[in-house]
Amino acid sequence: MEEQTGIVTGTGGIPSLQIQILDGHGIIGGAVTHASVGQPLTLNIVLENTEIYDFYAHSCVAHDGSNNPDALVQIIDANGCGIGLPRAIELPVYMTSPSNGNPKHVYIYMYGFQFTTSQFVYFECQARPCIRSCERQQCEADKTVIKETTLALSTTRRITTTTSATMTTVKTIKTVKSAIRFRRETKVKAVKLLTVLEMRPPARIFADKYHSNPSTKLSTNLGSTCPQLFFLIISFIALGLMPTVTIIVCYGIIAHRRQQTLDIQRTASFSGIHTESTYSS
């Protein structure tokens, strides 16, 4: 089993390893290519088929696509352990235990963050595949070193000791196989996985979600919308015309009363003239 240009080859076929950024915390969220600052996310490294292969992930970083060391954040260290960062990386590293060839996930929770030098964040991880199962487990570097030393000493002691017991022979064979498998795993080069996330403002994220989801539609029920809109327009018009109507009504009342006053004055003047003429005759 060997690696050429980042692809592991061997008699068992190519392990299908992927790196994804998932929406929300957990592995049930959908893969995303853009997010906003502070948005809950999950960095997920997944092996689709575990019938032949196993893997562990290590040396995961986020950077701005340049070689600037100031624009780089460590997420998982060389031992496969998470590196916490307030408001960005949340510990610990999680790992699923697959059965019947189901996918295996190694993942860690994050919150959307961005470098000032770029709107794109590049997530890069190393994943080391193993056949059947890995002697080295996620975030167990110290235990692996101790186990490797113990296996080597145990193997040497059992090989130099002559015994006819069947159980001892079986244990020796298993120990030798484990040591050989561990040495083979340490020689296998890691597969480099890369994905890119675009950071966008929250308003743009909402617009993209709406346009990318055909089932999301604006309300087209005119029967329930138009009456409400009609009454709203009438209310605004009534409020706007109320002062004008009030002035017109007041002016009409004043004009009517003035006309009544003029009529009374004219009637009084006419009566006085008629009386004076009659008296003179």
VOBA-1610 file (N, C-alpha, C; in pm, whole numbers, padded with zeros to 5 digits, always signed):
BEGIN
Met+00086-00119+00000Met+00000+00000+00000Met+00089+00124+00000Glu+00070+00215-00092Glu+00155+00332-00102Glu+00072+00449-00152Glu+00137+00566-00149Glu+00069+00688-00191Glu+00146+00753-00303Gln+00073+00798-00404Gln+00133+00871-00514Gln+00048+00993-00541Thr+00112+01112-00534Thr+00045+01239-00559Thr-00085+01253-00480Gly-00077+01212-00352Gly-00192+01235-00265Gly-00300+01130-00274Ile-00280+01022-00352Ile-00382+00918-00366Ile-00325+00786-00317Val-00394+00723-00223Val-00349+00596-00170Val-00395+00484-00261Thr-00303+00395-00297Thr-00337+00283-00385Thr-00299+00153-00317Gly-00360+00044-00361Gly-00330-00086-00304Gly-00427-00188-00358Thr-00416-00311-00309Thr-00501-00418-00358Thr-00645-00401-00315Gly-00669-00323-00210Gly-00805-00305-00161Gly-00881-00193-00227Gly-00822-00127-00326Gly-00889-00014-00389Gly-00853+00116-00319Ile-00912+00224-00365Ile-00882+00356-00313Ile-00982+00393-00204Pro-00935+00427-00084Pro-01029+00469+00021Pro-01091+00603-00013Ser-01222+00612+00002Ser-01295+00734-00032Ser-01298+00826+00089Leu-01195+00911+00100Leu-01185+01007+00209Leu-01227+01145+00161Gln-01304+01214+00242Gln-01352+01348+00207Gln-01343+01439+00328Ile-01327+01568+00299Ile-01335+01670+00403Ile-01450+01764+00368Gln-01532+01795+00467Gln-01652+01877+00444Gln-01667+01979+00556Ile-01734+02088+00523Ile-01781+02182+00624Ile-01932+02169+00627Leu-01985+02129+00742Leu-02128+02104+00756Leu-02195+02220+00831Asp-02320+02244+00797Asp-02398+02349+00862Asp-02443+02301+00999Gly-02421+02382+01103Gly-02460+02345+01238Gly-02358+02255+01305His-02387+02217+01428His-02299+02129+01504His-02352+01986+01496Gly-02271+01896+01442Gly-02312+01757+01423Gly-02290+01717+01278Ile-02304+01588+01251Ile-02278+01535+01117Ile-02406+01515+01037Ile-02518+01567+01086Ile-02643+01553+01011Ile-02670+01675+00924Gly-02593+01781+00942Gly-02613+01902+00863Gly-02564+01885+00720Gly-02615+01967+00631Gly-02574+01963+00492Gly-02440+02033+00471Ala-02367+01989+00369Ala-02239+02052+00335Ala-02263+02192+00282Val-02178+02286+00322Val-02191+02425+00279Val-02061+02471+00215Thr-02072+02567+00125Thr-01956+02627+00061Thr-01939+02773+00103His-02035+02828+00174His-02025+02964+00225His-02096+02972+00360Ala-02051+03065+00443Ala-02107+03081+00577Ala-02081+03224+00622Ser-02131+03256+00740Ser-02110+03389+00798Ser-02032+03375+00928Val-01972+03483+00971Val-01892+03483+01094Val-01983+03453+01213Gly-01939+03358+01297Gly-02017+03319+01414Gly-02116+03207+01390Gln-02134+03166+01265Gln-02230+03060+01233Gln-02178+02925+01283Pro-02260+02844+01353Pro-02216+02711+01396Pro-02186+02622+01276Leu-02067+02561+01278Leu-02023+02476+01168Leu-01955+02352+01226Thr-01935+02252+01140Thr-01865+02130+01178Thr-01764+02094+01071Leu-01638+02079+01111Leu-01535+02028+01020Leu-01541+01876+01027Asn-01570+01811+00916Asn-01597+01668+00913Asn-01504+01599+00813Ile-01428+01500+00860Ile-01349+01414+00772Ile-01415+01277+00775Val-01452+01227+00659Val-01534+01105+00653Val-01473+01004+00557Leu-01477+00878+00598Leu-01443+00764+00513Leu-01573+00693+00481Glu-01611+00694+00354Glu-01744+00645+00316Glu-01763+00496+00340Asn-01661+00416+00312Asn-01674+00270+00322Asn-01564+00217+00413Thr-01602+00153+00523Thr-01504+00103+00620Thr-01492-00050+00619Glu-01536-00112+00510Glu-01524-00258+00502Glu-01378-00301+00495Ile-01294-00220+00430Ile-01153-00253+00414Ile-01063-00159+00494Tyr-01096-00031+00492Tyr-01006+00070+00547Tyr-01059+00131+00676Asp-00964+00182+00752Asp-00989+00268+00867Asp-00899+00391+00849Phe-00912+00491+00933Phe-00824+00608+00921Phe-00826+00687+01051Tyr-00729+00773+01065Tyr-00732+00876+01169Tyr-00684+01006+01106Ala-00734+01117+01158Ala-00704+01249+01102Ala-00610+01325+01195His-00525+01407+01135His-00431+01488+01214His-00386+01608+01132Ser-00320+01700+01197Ser-00260+01818+01132Ser-00361+01894+01047Cys-00471+01934+01107Cys-00573+02012+01037Cys-00552+02161+01068Val-00552+02242+00964Val-00531+02386+00979Val-00632+02461+00893Ala-00649+02588+00925Ala-00727+02681+00843Ala-00636+02798+00809His-00639+02842+00683His-00554+02953+00641His-00624+03032+00532Asp-00560+03141+00490Asp-00621+03231+00392Asp-00577+03202+00249Gly-00507+03091+00228Gly-00461+03055+00094Gly-00322+03104+00061Ser-00262+03181+00149Ser-00126+03229+00128Ser-00031+03155+00223Asn+00095+03189+00216Asn+00194+03128+00305Asn+00222+03215+00428Asn+00131+03304+00457Asn+00149+03395+00569Asn+00123+03321+00700Pro+00223+03305+00786Pro+00201+03232+00912Pro+00106+03303+01008Asp+00087+03433+00988Asp-00005+03508+01073Asp-00151+03483+01036Ala-00174+03426+00918Ala-00310+03397+00872Ala-00331+03247+00869Leu-00303+03182+00982Leu-00316+03036+00993Leu-00363+03001+01133Val-00459+02910+01141Val-00514+02864+01268Val-00506+02712+01272Gln-00447+02657+01379Gln-00443+02512+01397Gln-00575+02464+01457Ile-00629+02358+01398Ile-00756+02302+01445Ile-00734+02167+01513Ile-00660+02077+01448Ile-00624+01947+01504Ile-00473+01932+01491Asp-00405+01891+01598Asp-00259+01885+01596Asp-00210+01755+01534Ala-00077+01735+01537Ala-00016+01618+01474Ala-00054+01488+01543Asn-00102+01494+01667Asn-00144+01375+01740Asn-00293+01345+01723Gly-00362+01426+01644Gly-00504+01403+01623Gly-00592+01464+01729Cys-00537+01554+01812Cys-00613+01618+01919Cys-00652+01759+01878Gly-00768+01803+01921Gly-00815+01936+01887Gly-00740+02046+01960Ile-00733+02163+01897Ile-00671+02281+01958Ile-00779+02387+01969Gly-00823+02412+02089Gly-00934+02504+02110Gly-00897+02648+02083Leu-00995+02724+02037Leu-00979+02867+02013Leu-01112+02933+02046Pro-01114+03028+02141Pro-01241+03091+02180Pro-01316+03150+02061Arg-01446+03121+02057Arg-01537+03171+01954Arg-01500+03123+01813Ala-01421+03015+01804Ala-01384+02963+01672Ala-01378+02811+01671Ile-01297+02750+01758Ile-01278+02605+01762Ile-01322+02553+01898Glu-01412+02454+01896Glu-01468+02400+02021Glu-01423+02255+02038Leu-01364+02225+02153Leu-01317+02090+02183Leu-01432+02005+02236Pro-01419+01868+02225Pro-01305+01792+02175Pro-01324+01750+02030Val-01237+01660+01983Val-01254+01595+01854Val-01343+01473+01874Tyr-01445+01459+01791Tyr-01538+01346+01800Tyr-01506+01243+01692Met-01541+01118+01721Met-01517+01010+01625Met-01628+00907+01637Thr-01682+00864+01525Thr-01785+00760+01525Thr-01720+00622+01516Ser-01791+00522+01565Ser-01744+00384+01557Ser-01834+00308+01461Pro-01797+00301+01334Pro-01885+00240+01234Pro-01892+00089+01246Ser-01997+00032+01191Ser-02014-00113+01184Ser-02075-00149+01049Asn-02049-00269+01004Asn-02103-00319+00877Asn-02064-00232+00758Gly-01944-00177+00764Gly-01896-00098+00651Gly-01953+00041+00640Asn-02024+00088+00743Asn-02081+00223+00739Asn-01972+00329+00748Pro-02003+00453+00708Pro-01902+00559+00709Pro-01848+00587+00849Lys-01722+00627+00853Lys-01659+00670+00977Lys-01634+00820+00969His-01667+00892+01077His-01653+01037+01080His-01556+01076+01192Val-01468+01167+01162Val-01387+01237+01262Val-01421+01384+01245Tyr-01472+01448+01351Tyr-01523+01583+01333Tyr-01502+01668+01458Ile-01507+01799+01438Ile-01489+01894+01546Ile-01580+02014+01521Tyr-01634+02070+01627Tyr-01727+02183+01614Tyr-01650+02315+01599Met-01706+02403+01518Met-01645+02534+01496Met-01754+02640+01491Tyr-01709+02765+01488Tyr-01794+02880+01458Tyr-01725+02959+01347Gly-01805+03005+01252Gly-01749+03072+01136Gly-01653+03184+01173Phe-01535+03185+01113Phe-01437+03291+01135Phe-01373+03327+01001Gln-01306+03440+00999Gln-01252+03492+00874Gln-01121+03564+00901Phe-01029+03553+00805Phe-00905+03629+00811Phe-00925+03764+00743Thr-00857+03864+00794Thr-00871+03999+00737Thr-00810+04009+00597Thr-00727+03913+00561Thr-00658+03918+00432Thr-00737+03855+00319Ser-00847+03784+00350Ser-00922+03716+00245Ser-01062+03684+00294Gln-01157+03677+00201Gln-01293+03635+00237Gln-01309+03484+00226Phe-01203+03415+00182Phe-01205+03270+00171Phe-01120+03209+00282Val-01170+03099+00340Val-01096+03025+00442Val-01070+02885+00387Tyr-00943+02845+00384Tyr-00902+02715+00332Tyr-00881+02620+00450Phe-00950+02507+00447Phe-00937+02405+00552Phe-00859+02287+00494Glu-00750+02254+00561Glu-00659+02150+00511Glu-00634+02049+00622Cys-00646+01920+00590Cys-00628+01813+00688Cys-00542+01701+00629Gln-00476+01629+00719Gln-00405+01507+00683Gln-00485+01389+00738Ala-00509+01290+00654Ala-00579+01168+00696Ala-00493+01048+00660Arg-00467+00963+00757Arg-00383+00846+00734Arg-00470+00721+00730Pro-00482+00656+00614Pro-00563+00535+00604Pro-00489+00412+00655Cys-00564+00316+00705Cys-00511+00189+00752Cys-00600+00077+00699Ile-00545-00042+00691Ile-00623-00158+00648Ile-00692-00219+00770Arg-00822-00238+00757Arg-00908-00295+00862Arg-00922-00199+00980Ser-00818-00182+01058Ser-00826-00092+01173Ser-00689-00033+01201Cys-00689+00086+01258Cys-00564+00155+01288Cys-00519+00122+01430Glu-00390+00087+01444Glu-00335+00069+01578Glu-00336+00201+01653Arg-00306+00307+01581Arg-00308+00441+01641Arg-00449+00497+01630Gln-00504+00536+01742Gln-00637+00592+01744Gln-00631+00744+01752Gln-00745+00805+01730Gln-00752+00951+01730Gln-00713+01008+01867Cys-00618+01100+01867Cys-00575+01170+01988Cys-00522+01074+02094Glu-00444+00973+02052Glu-00384+00879+02146Glu-00237+00857+02112Ala-00165+00964+02089Ala-00025+00953+02048Ala+00061+00890+02158Asp+00045+00935+02281Asp+00128+00883+02390Asp+00101+00735+02413Lys-00025+00695+02408Lys-00061+00555+02426Lys-00002+00470+02313Thr+00001+00524+02193Thr+00055+00451+02079Thr+00203+00426+02097Val+00276+00526+02143Val+00421+00510+02163Val+00447+00403+02268Ile+00372+00408+02377Ile+00390+00308+02483Ile+00357+00169+02431Lys+00252+00158+02353Lys+00210+00028+02300Lys+00314-00027+02204Glu+00372+00060+02123Glu+00473+00016+02028Glu+00594-00042+02101Thr+00639+00022+02209Thr+00754-00026+02286Thr+00723-00159+02352Thr+00604-00171+02410Thr+00564-00295+02476Thr+00557-00411+02378Leu+00504-00387+02259Leu+00494-00493+02160Leu+00631-00540+02117Ala+00723-00449+02098Ala+00857-00487+02053Ala+00927-00572+02157Leu+00920-00532+02285Leu+00984-00609+02391Leu+00918-00745+02407Ser+00786-00747+02400Ser+00713-00873+02416Ser+00745-00969+02304Thr+00757-00917+02182Thr+00787-01002+02068Thr+00925-01063+02081Thr+01024-00983+02121Thr+01161-01033+02135Thr+01168-01139+02243Arg+01103-01116+02355Arg+01108-01210+02467Arg+01042-01342+02430Arg+00931-01337+02357Arg+00859-01460+02324Arg+00929-01538+02214Ile+00997-01468+02124Ile+01068-01540+02018Ile+01188-01613+02075Thr+01259-01556+02171Thr+01379-01619+02228Thr+01345-01725+02331Thr+01220-01734+02371Thr+01179-01834+02469Thr+01119-01954+02398Thr+01174-02072+02425Thr+01127-02195+02362Thr+01016-02255+02447Thr+00901-02279+02385Thr+00788-02338+02456Thr+00706-02417+02357Ser+00635-02517+02406Ser+00551-02601+02321Ser+00403-02573+02341Ala+00369-02475+02421Ala+00228-02446+02449Ala+00165-02379+02328Thr+00050-02427+02286Thr-00020-02373+02169Thr-00065-02229+02194Met-00114-02201+02314Met-00163-02068+02345Met-00052-01965+02334Thr+00066-01999+02381Thr+00179-01907+02373Thr+00216-01878+02229Thr+00210-01981+02144Thr+00243-01964+02002Thr+00143-01872+01934Val+00015-01891+01962Val-00089-01807+01902Val-00071-01662+01945Lys-00043-01639+02072Lys-00023-01503+02121Lys+00098-01439+02056Thr+00203-01518+02038Thr+00324-01464+01976Thr+00297-01422+01832Ile+00223-01507+01757Ile+00190-01474+01618Ile+00106-01348+01611Lys+00008-01335+01698Lys-00077-01216+01699Lys+00004-01091+01732Thr+00098-01105+01826Thr+00179-00991+01863Thr+00269-00947+01749Val+00328-01045+01681Val+00414-01014+01567Val+00334-00946+01456Lys+00214-00997+01428Lys+00129-00937+01325Lys+00092-00794+01361Ser+00061-00772+01490Ser+00026-00636+01531Ser+00144-00541+01514Ala+00262-00589+01549Ala+00380-00504+01535Ala+00408-00473+01388Ile+00393-00576+01303Ile+00415-00554+01159Ile+00312-00457+01103Arg+00187-00474+01144Arg+00082-00385+01094Arg+00106-00242+01140Phe+00153-00226+01264Phe+00179-00091+01313Phe+00293-00026+01235Arg+00399-00105+01209Arg+00511-00050+01132Arg+00467-00015+00991Arg+00375-00096+00933Arg+00326-00067+00799Arg+00243+00061+00798Glu+00164+00083+00903Glu+00083+00205+00910Glu+00170+00329+00920Thr+00281+00319+00995Thr+00366+00436+01012Thr+00438+00471+00883Lys+00449+00376+00789Lys+00515+00404+00661Lys+00419+00462+00558Val+00290+00446+00580Val+00192+00497+00484Val+00182+00648+00499Lys+00195+00719+00389Lys+00187+00864+00392Lys+00042+00909+00405Ala+00027+01022+00468Ala-00107+01077+00488Ala-00163+01134+00359Val-00293+01129+00347Val-00363+01188+00233Val-00399+01332+00269Lys-00367+01424+00181Lys-00398+01565+00205Lys-00538+01596+00153Leu-00621+01650+00240Leu-00758+01686+00206Leu-00775+01837+00218Leu-00849+01895+00125Leu-00863+02041+00122Leu-01005+02079+00082Thr-01059+02179+00148Thr-01187+02237+00109Thr-01182+02387+00138Val-01266+02463+00069Val-01265+02609+00078Val-01403+02657+00120Leu-01406+02753+00211Leu-01531+02811+00259Leu-01527+02961+00235Glu-01631+03013+00171Glu-01642+03156+00146Glu-01724+03220+00257Met-01670+03324+00317Met-01739+03395+00424Met-01818+03511+00363Arg-01947+03518+00397Arg-02036+03620+00341Arg-02115+03688+00453Pro-02167+03809+00424Pro-02254+03875+00522Pro-02380+03793+00546Pro-02442+03804+00663Pro-02564+03726+00693Pro-02677+03749+00595Ala-02698+03873+00547Ala-02808+03901+00454Ala-02789+03825+00324Arg-02666+03817+00277Arg-02639+03745+00153Arg-02659+03595+00171Ile-02624+03544+00289Ile-02646+03402+00317Ile-02794+03370+00309Phe-02879+03455+00367Phe-03023+03431+00365Phe-03075+03432+00222Ala-03029+03526+00141Ala-03075+03535+00002Ala-03035+03411-00076Asp-02913+03362-00054Asp-02868+03243-00125Asp-02949+03120-00084Lys-02982+03110+00044Lys-03063+02996+00089Lys-03200+02999+00025Tyr-03256+03119+00010Tyr-03390+03131-00048Tyr-03387+03091-00195His-03290+03143-00271His-03286+03116-00414His-03244+02972-00445Ser-03169+02910-00354Ser-03124+02773-00378Ser-03228+02670-00337Asn-03338+02712-00275Asn-03442+02620-00230Asn-03570+02646-00308Pro-03598+02567-00411Pro-03717+02592-00493Pro-03847+02579-00416Ser-03846+02503-00307Ser-03970+02484-00232Ser-04007+02606-00149Thr-03912+02699-00133Thr-03940+02821-00058Thr-03995+02926-00151Lys-04120+02967-00130Lys-04186+03063-00218Lys-04251+03174-00136Leu-04261+03290-00198Leu-04332+03399-00134Leu-04481+03372-00135Ser-04554+03433-00042Ser-04698+03414-00035Ser-04766+03475-00156Thr-04851+03396-00222Thr-04925+03444-00339Thr-05075+03438-00316Asn-05117+03429-00191Asn-05259+03423-00159Asn-05315+03564-00157Leu-05361+03611-00273Leu-05411+03747-00285Leu-05539+03766-00206Gly-05617+03660-00188Gly-05743+03672-00117Gly-05725+03716+00027Ser-05613+03675+00090Ser-05590+03714+00229Ser-05500+03836+00241Thr-05425+03867+00136Thr-05330+03978+00142Thr-05393+04109+00099Cys-05472+04108-00009Cys-05528+04232-00065Cys-05620+04306+00032Pro-05716+04240+00100Pro-05802+04315+00192Pro-05722+04387+00301Gln-05622+04321+00355Gln-05541+04386+00457Gln-05469+04506+00400Leu-05414+04491+00280Leu-05345+04603+00217Leu-05442+04717+00184Phe-05564+04681+00141Phe-05665+04782+00107Phe-05703+04865+00229Phe-05731+04797+00341Phe-05768+04869+00463Phe-05652+04954+00514Leu-05530+04906+00495Leu-05415+04984+00537Leu-05403+05112+00456Ile-05424+05102+00324Ile-05418+05221+00238Ile-05529+05319+00274Ile-05651+05267+00295Ile-05764+05353+00332Ile-05736+05426+00463Ser-05674+05354+00557Ser-05644+05417+00687Ser-05547+05532+00671Phe-05442+05511+00589Phe-05345+05618+00567Phe-05409+05737+00496Ile-05495+05708+00397Ile-05562+05818+00325Ile-05653+05895+00419Ala-05727+05823+00503Ala-05819+05889+00596Ala-05743+05977+00695Leu-05631+05925+00745Leu-05552+06005+00838Leu-05495+06129+00770Gly-05456+06115+00643Gly-05401+06228+00571Gly-05505+06332+00535Leu-05628+06289+00504Leu-05734+06382+00464Leu-05811+06440+00581Met-05795+06383+00698Met-05874+06429+00812Met-05856+06578+00841Pro-05734+06633+00845Pro-05723+06779+00869Pro-05790+06861+00760Thr-05775+06820+00633Thr-05836+06894+00523Thr-05988+06892+00533Val-06044+06775+00561Val-06189+06763+00575Val-06239+06848+00690Thr-06164+06848+00800Thr-06204+06928+00916Thr-06208+07077+00882Ile-06105+07124+00809Ile-06101+07266+00770Ile-06218+07300+00678Ile-06246+07211+00583Ile-06356+07236+00489Ile-06489+07243+00562Val-06511+07150+00656Val-06637+07149+00732Val-06650+07276+00816Cys-06540+07314+00882Cys-06545+07437+00963Cys-06572+07560+00875Tyr-06507+07565+00760Tyr-06529+07677+00669Tyr-06674+07679+00621Gly-06731+07564+00593Gly-06871+07556+00550Gly-06966+07604+00658Ile-06938+07563+00784Ile-07024+07607+00895Ile-07017+07758+00912Ile-06892+07812+00907Ile-06875+07958+00922Ile-06946+08032+00809Ala-06930+07983+00686Ala-06994+08049+00571Ala-07146+08044+00583His-07198+07930+00630His-07343+07916+00645His-07396+08013+00750Arg-07328+08024+00862Arg-07374+08115+00968Arg-07363+08261+00922Arg-07258+08291+00849Arg-07243+08429+00798Arg-07355+08463+00702Gln-07391+08365+00619Gln-07501+08388+00525Gln-07631+08411+00598Gln-07653+08335+00705Gln-07775+08353+00786Gln-07778+08493+00848Thr-07662+08539+00896Thr-07654+08674+00955Thr-07686+08781+00853Leu-07632+08767+00731Leu-07658+08864+00625Leu-07806+08866+00588Asp-07869+08750+00583Asp-08011+08743+00549Asp-08096+08814+00654Ile-08061+08796+00780Ile-08136+08862+00888Ile-08123+09013+00878Gln-07998+09059+00852Gln-07976+09204+00840Gln-08054+09263+00723Arg-08057+09194+00610Arg-08131+09243+00493Arg-08282+09250+00523Thr-08332+09150+00591Thr-08475+09147+00624Thr-08512+09264+00715Ala-08425+09293+00812Ala-08452+09404+00905Ala-08449+09537+00832Ser-08355+09555+00740Ser-08346+09681+00665Ser-08468+09701+00577Phe-08515+09599+00510Phe-08632+09607+00423Phe-08758+09642+00503Ser-08772+09587+00619Ser-08890+09613+00703Ser-08892+09758+00749Gly-08778+09817+00781Gly-08771+09956+00825Gly-08809+10053+00715Ile-08765+10029+00595Ile-08796+10116+00481Ile-08945+10112+00449His-09006+09997+00450His-09149+09981+00419His-09236+10052+00522Thr-09196+10047+00644Thr-09276+10111+00750Thr-09270+10261+00738Glu-09154+10315+00708Glu-09138+10459+00694Glu-09219+10514+00578Ser-09228+10447+00470Ser-09305+10492+00352Ser-09453+10496+00383Thr-09502+10403+00451Thr-09643+10395+00486Thr-09682+10509+00578Tyr-09598+10543+00674Tyr-09628+10649+00769Tyr-09633+10784+00700Ser-09551+10809+00602Ser-09547+10937+00531Ser-09675+10961+00451Ser-09733+10863+00399Ser-09853+10877+00320Ser-09972+10903+00410
//
